[in-house]
Amino acid sequence: MNTTLRRCSAALLLSAALAGCVNTTAGGEVGVKRKQFILLSEQEVSTMSAQAYSQELQKAKTAGALNSNAAITRRVRAISERLIRQAPVFRQDARNWQWEVNVATSPELNAYCMAGGKIMVYSGLVEKLALSDDELATVIGHEMAHALREHSRESMSQAYAQQAGLSIVGQLAGLSQGSMELAALATDVALTKPHSRGMETEADTIGLELMARAGYNPQASISLWQKMLKAGGGSGPGFLSTHPSGQDRIAELQRLIPKVMPLYQAAKK
């Protein structure tokens, strides 16, 4: 690429980046206000995430592992429904999302929520840690917060921006080239790539408010992360492999709990 093309590309990407600095959610009681770097459209990422989620469902179904434990599936869906009702506090458009909640029979201590509200919880998380409903709400609320805050869309935008060049500008302009790569990226970001420290903290924070508003005790967030740390020998399983560290995370939650306890108390009346 010659110097002129590089400069043009850099200028276009810079313009896109400046236009893409947004805040995708309302602050809520906890006050999440960070500006986010967004290049890709919400519709594009939601469509690709739905496709990736459908593929994961098919894999689980083929293996006979999709919603095979009726009791856990009922619990997960009931808790998720209560949390989903609180989502409009952070995003009014979440009322119109095509939320979907499923359970995969797997020993993994894991869960995720893809863009657009596609939730999956692994049975090992519930069974191995003997989670209470409040603790399970901590996990699901945390994962929902990633989707509400559009962390996957943000991560995918960052990944695309790193592939600087005119090809990206073309894709951002609506060319079809790269659509399959975007679909693969949606799966990669949702299932394998760790979120940044800032994203994890935001998910903890928003998730804490979601569970409080839904009538789940925020204090359970502490016991949940303590169980997760113990299961991982102090560092936590893969689900907690990202920053902040377990102890820092617990300390931050302890600081935030007094802010959301009135919401929990109001929900229990």
C-alpha positions in Angstrom: 0.0 0.0 0.0 1.5 3.4 -1.0 1.9 6.3 1.3 -1.2 8.1 -0.1 -3.4 5.1 0.4 -2.1 4.6 3.9 -2.9 8.2 4.8 -6.4 8.0 3.3 -7.1 4.7 5.1 -5.8 6.1 8.4 -7.9 9.2 8.0 -11.1 7.2 7.3 -10.5 4.9 10.1 -9.9 7.8 12.5 -13.1 9.4 11.4 -15.0 6.2 12.0 -13.3 5.7 15.4 -14.3 9.2 16.5 -17.9 8.7 15.3 -17.9 5.4 17.1 -17.2 6.7 20.6 -20.6 6.0 22.2 -22.2 4.8 25.5 -24.5 1.9 24.7 -26.4 1.8 28.0 -28.0 4.1 30.5 -25.9 4.4 33.7 -28.5 2.9 36.1 -28.0 3.4 39.8 -24.5 2.1 39.7 -23.4 4.7 37.1 -21.6 3.0 34.1 -20.6 5.9 31.8 -17.5 4.8 29.8 -17.4 5.8 26.2 -17.0 2.8 23.9 -15.2 2.3 20.6 -17.9 1.0 18.2 -17.5 0.5 14.4 -19.7 -2.4 13.5 -23.5 -2.1 13.4 -25.7 -3.5 16.1 -27.8 -5.4 13.6 -24.7 -7.0 11.9 -23.3 -8.2 15.2 -26.6 -9.5 16.5 -27.3 -11.4 13.3 -23.9 -13.0 13.4 -24.2 -13.8 17.1 -27.6 -15.4 16.5 -26.1 -17.6 13.8 -23.2 -18.6 16.1 -25.6 -19.3 18.9 -27.7 -21.5 16.7 -24.6 -23.5 15.7 -23.8 -24.0 19.4 -27.4 -25.2 20.1 -27.2 -27.6 17.2 -23.9 -29.1 18.6 -25.4 -29.6 22.0 -28.6 -31.0 20.5 -26.6 -33.5 18.4 -24.7 -34.6 21.5 -28.0 -35.0 23.4 -26.8 -32.3 25.8 -29.4 -29.5 25.1 -31.7 -28.9 28.0 -31.4 -32.5 29.0 -31.7 -31.7 32.7 -35.2 -30.4 33.1 -34.8 -29.2 36.7 -31.7 -27.1 35.9 -33.3 -25.8 32.7 -36.4 -24.6 34.6 -34.3 -22.9 37.3 -32.1 -21.2 34.8 -35.0 -19.9 32.7 -37.0 -18.7 35.7 -34.1 -16.8 37.1 -33.3 -15.4 33.6 -36.8 -14.2 33.1 -36.8 -12.2 36.3 -33.4 -10.6 35.3 -34.6 -9.9 31.7 -37.5 -7.9 33.0 -35.0 -5.5 34.5 -32.9 -5.1 31.4 -34.8 -2.0 30.1 -33.3 0.0 33.1 -30.1 -0.1 31.1 -31.5 -0.4 27.5 -35.1 0.3 26.5 -34.6 -1.6 23.3 -33.8 -4.8 25.2 -37.6 -5.2 25.5 -37.6 -6.1 21.8 -34.7 -8.5 21.9 -35.4 -12.1 21.0 -34.1 -13.4 24.3 -33.3 -17.1 24.4 -32.2 -19.2 27.4 -30.8 -22.7 27.2 -28.7 -25.1 29.3 -26.0 -27.4 28.0 -25.1 -30.5 29.9 -21.3 -30.1 30.4 -18.9 -30.3 33.3 -17.5 -26.8 32.4 -18.0 -24.0 34.9 -19.2 -21.6 32.3 -22.0 -19.5 31.0 -22.4 -16.8 28.3 -24.8 -14.4 26.8 -24.3 -13.5 23.1 -25.3 -10.2 21.5 -29.1 -9.8 21.3 -29.8 -11.9 24.4 -28.8 -15.4 23.6 -28.0 -17.1 26.9 -26.3 -20.4 27.6 -25.5 -21.9 31.0 -23.5 -25.0 31.5 -24.8 -27.5 33.9 -21.4 -28.0 35.6 -21.6 -24.5 36.9 -24.8 -25.2 38.7 -24.0 -28.7 39.9 -20.4 -28.6 40.9 -20.7 -25.3 42.8 -24.1 -26.1 44.3 -25.3 -22.7 43.4 -28.2 -21.0 45.2 -30.7 -19.1 43.0 -29.1 -15.8 44.2 -25.6 -17.1 43.2 -26.9 -18.3 39.8 -28.5 -14.9 39.3 -25.1 -13.4 39.8 -23.6 -15.4 37.0 -26.6 -14.8 34.6 -26.8 -11.2 35.4 -23.1 -10.7 34.8 -23.4 -12.4 31.4 -26.5 -10.4 30.4 -24.6 -7.3 31.3 -22.0 -8.1 28.7 -24.7 -8.3 26.1 -26.6 -5.2 27.2 -23.3 -3.3 27.2 -22.5 -4.7 23.8 -19.0 -5.9 24.8 -18.9 -8.4 21.9 -19.7 -5.7 19.4 -17.0 -3.5 21.0 -14.4 -6.3 21.0 -15.2 -7.2 17.4 -14.9 -3.5 16.4 -11.5 -3.4 18.1 -10.4 -6.6 16.3 -11.5 -5.1 13.0 -9.8 -1.9 13.6 -6.5 -3.7 14.3 -6.7 -5.1 10.7 -6.1 -1.5 9.5 -6.3 -0.9 5.7 -8.6 -0.1 2.9 -10.2 -3.5 3.0 -11.7 -2.6 6.4 -13.0 0.7 5.1 -14.7 -1.2 2.3 -16.3 -3.6 4.7 -17.5 -0.8 6.9 -19.0 0.8 3.8 -21.2 -2.3 3.4 -19.3 -4.6 1.1 -20.1 -8.3 1.5 -16.4 -9.4 1.7 -15.5 -10.5 5.2 -19.0 -11.5 6.3 -17.9 -15.1 7.0 -14.9 -13.8 8.9 -17.3 -11.7 11.0 -19.4 -14.7 11.8 -16.3 -16.6 13.0 -15.3 -13.6 15.0 -18.7 -13.5 16.7 -18.2 -17.0 17.9 -14.6 -16.4 18.9 -15.4 -13.3 20.9 -18.4 -14.8 22.7 -16.9 -18.2 23.5 -13.1 -18.1 23.7 -11.8 -14.5 23.9 -11.5 -13.0 27.4 -13.1 -9.6 27.9 -10.9 -6.7 29.0 -10.6 -5.8 32.7 -12.8 -2.7 32.2 -15.5 -4.8 30.5 -15.4 -7.4 33.3 -15.8 -4.7 35.9 -18.8 -3.2 34.0 -20.4 -6.6 33.7 -20.0 -7.2 37.5 -21.4 -3.7 38.2 -24.4 -3.9 35.9 -25.1 -7.5 36.8 -25.2 -6.6 40.5 -27.9 -4.0 39.9 -29.9 -6.4 37.6 -30.0 -9.0 40.3 -30.9 -6.5 43.1 -33.8 -5.1 41.0 -35.0 -8.7 40.3 -35.1 -9.5 44.0 -31.9 -11.5 44.3 -29.6 -10.8 47.2 -26.5 -8.9 46.0 -24.6 -10.4 48.9 -24.6 -13.7 47.0 -22.2 -12.2 44.5 -19.5 -12.5 47.1 -20.2 -16.1 47.9 -20.4 -16.9 44.2 -17.0 -15.5 43.4 -15.5 -17.2 46.5 -16.8 -20.5 45.2 -15.4 -19.9 41.8 -12.0 -19.0 43.2 -12.0 -22.1 45.3 -12.9 -24.2 42.3 -9.9 -22.8 40.5 -7.4 -23.3 43.2 -7.2 -19.6 44.0 -7.1 -18.2 40.5 -10.6 -19.3 39.4 -11.6 -21.4 36.4 -11.5 -20.2 32.8 -14.7 -18.3 33.4 -12.8 -16.0 35.7 -9.4 -16.0 33.9 -9.6 -12.4 33.0 -8.8 -9.3 35.1 -9.7 -8.1 37.6 -8.2 -10.7 40.0 -10.6 -12.6 42.2 -9.8 -10.6 45.4 -10.0 -7.3 43.6 -13.3 -8.3 42.1 -14.7 -9.2 45.5 -13.5 -6.0 47.0 -15.2 -3.9 44.3 -18.4 -5.8 44.7 -18.3 -5.2 48.4 -18.0 -1.5 47.7 -20.9 -1.5 45.3 -23.4 -3.6 47.3 -24.5 -0.8 49.6 -25.6 1.2 46.5 -27.9 -1.6 45.3 -29.2 -3.0 48.6 -32.1 -0.5 48.6 -33.2 -1.8 45.2 -33.1 -5.3 46.5 -35.1 -4.4 49.6 -37.7 -2.6 47.5 -38.0 -5.6 45.2 -38.6 -7.9 48.2 -41.5 -5.8 49.6 
